[in-house]
Amino acid sequence: MTVIDQPAVDLSCFAVDHVDARAKFLRAAEQAGALLADYRNPNQGPGGEVLYLDTAWLGSKDARKVLAIVSGTHGVEAFCGSGCQVDWLSNLGAPPADVALLFVHALNPFGFAWLRRQTEERTVE
């Protein structure tokens, strides 16, 4: 059997909770030069924290093509999607001139924070 050398996996893009994921996403987006917007959820997380859906636009405002990269549609799976978005923003650079990237981070921040695959309207205790 042949052993192939593989690069070390960088797990620093992945977060321990919604607050940590948001901080990593915002830092990576700012460093990439993205235009940021945030949308506050009227509900709170399990520790009383404020919940946000954030967006980052990378590329020309006049781009003819836009690729939307969304994490956390159902909630709890945002851990993986957020880590992928942070890695992309940190390592892949700017898109081609006619393309823009729209990162939507934590589409369902309530489900992300509460570790559920539901929105606040569908939550059953």
C-alpha positions as CSV (number, residue, x, y, z in Angstrom):
1,M,0.0,0.0,0.0
2,T,1.3,3.4,-0.9
3,V,1.0,6.2,1.6
4,I,0.4,9.6,0.0
5,D,1.5,12.7,1.9
6,Q,-1.4,14.9,2.5
7,P,-1.3,18.5,3.7
8,A,-2.4,19.2,7.2
9,V,-6.0,20.1,7.5
10,D,-6.6,23.7,8.8
11,L,-9.5,23.5,11.2
12,S,-9.3,27.1,12.3
13,C,-12.1,28.1,9.9
14,F,-14.6,26.1,11.8
15,A,-16.4,27.5,14.9
16,V,-17.7,26.2,18.2
17,D,-21.0,28.2,18.0
18,H,-22.9,30.9,16.1
19,V,-21.1,33.8,17.8
20,D,-17.7,32.3,17.0
21,A,-18.7,31.5,13.4
22,R,-20.0,35.0,12.9
23,A,-16.8,36.5,14.2
24,K,-14.7,34.3,11.9
25,F,-16.9,35.0,8.9
26,L,-16.8,38.8,9.4
27,R,-13.1,38.8,9.9
28,A,-12.4,36.8,6.8
29,A,-14.9,38.9,4.7
30,E,-13.3,42.2,5.9
31,Q,-9.8,40.9,5.1
32,A,-11.0,39.9,1.7
33,G,-12.3,43.4,1.1
34,A,-16.0,42.3,0.9
35,L,-18.9,44.7,1.3
36,L,-20.8,43.6,4.4
37,A,-24.4,43.8,5.5
38,D,-26.2,42.3,8.5
39,Y,-29.8,41.4,9.3
40,R,-30.7,41.0,13.0
41,N,-33.0,38.2,13.9
42,P,-35.7,39.4,16.5
43,N,-35.0,36.3,18.6
44,Q,-32.1,35.5,20.9
45,G,-29.7,32.6,21.1
46,P,-29.6,30.1,24.1
47,G,-27.2,32.4,26.0
48,G,-29.3,35.6,25.3
49,E,-26.9,36.5,22.4
50,V,-28.1,38.6,19.4
51,L,-28.5,36.5,16.2
52,Y,-27.6,37.7,12.8
53,L,-27.7,36.7,9.1
54,D,-24.7,38.4,7.5
55,T,-23.9,38.9,3.8
56,A,-20.6,39.6,2.1
57,W,-20.3,40.8,-1.5
58,L,-17.0,40.2,-3.1
59,G,-16.4,41.6,-6.6
60,S,-17.8,44.3,-8.9
61,K,-21.2,45.8,-8.1
62,D,-21.7,45.7,-11.9
63,A,-20.8,42.1,-12.3
64,R,-22.8,40.3,-15.0
65,K,-22.7,37.0,-13.1
66,V,-23.3,36.4,-9.4
67,L,-22.6,33.2,-7.5
68,A,-24.5,32.9,-4.2
69,I,-22.8,30.8,-1.5
70,V,-25.3,30.1,1.3
71,S,-24.7,28.5,4.7
72,G,-27.1,27.5,7.4
73,T,-30.3,27.2,5.4
74,H,-31.8,24.7,8.0
75,G,-29.7,25.8,10.9
76,V,-27.4,23.4,12.6
77,E,-25.5,22.4,9.4
78,A,-24.2,26.0,9.3
79,F,-21.1,24.8,11.2
80,C,-19.8,23.1,8.1
81,G,-21.0,25.7,5.6
82,S,-19.7,28.6,7.7
83,G,-16.2,27.0,7.9
84,C,-16.2,26.5,4.1
85,Q,-17.2,30.2,3.5
86,V,-14.5,31.4,5.9
87,D,-11.9,29.2,4.2
88,W,-13.0,30.4,0.7
89,L,-12.9,34.1,1.8
90,S,-9.5,33.6,3.4
91,N,-7.7,31.7,0.6
92,L,-9.3,32.0,-2.8
93,G,-9.0,35.7,-3.6
94,A,-11.1,37.9,-5.8
95,P,-13.3,36.5,-8.5
96,P,-12.9,37.3,-12.2
97,A,-13.9,40.8,-13.3
98,D,-17.4,39.9,-14.6
99,V,-18.3,37.7,-11.6
100,A,-19.3,38.7,-8.0
101,L,-19.7,36.4,-5.0
102,L,-22.5,36.8,-2.6
103,F,-21.9,35.0,0.7
104,V,-25.0,34.5,2.8
105,H,-23.8,33.5,6.3
106,A,-26.3,31.7,8.7
107,L,-29.5,32.0,6.7
108,N,-31.2,30.5,9.7
109,P,-29.3,31.9,12.7
110,F,-31.9,30.7,15.1
111,G,-31.5,27.1,14.1
112,F,-27.7,27.5,14.0
113,A,-27.6,29.0,17.6
114,W,-30.1,26.5,19.1
115,L,-28.6,23.5,17.2
116,R,-31.9,22.8,15.4
117,R,-33.0,22.2,11.8
118,Q,-35.9,24.6,12.3
119,T,-36.7,28.3,12.4
120,E,-38.2,29.9,15.5
121,E,-41.7,29.7,14.0
122,R,-41.5,25.9,13.7
123,T,-39.8,25.1,17.0
124,V,-41.5,22.6,19.3
125,E,-40.3,22.4,22.8
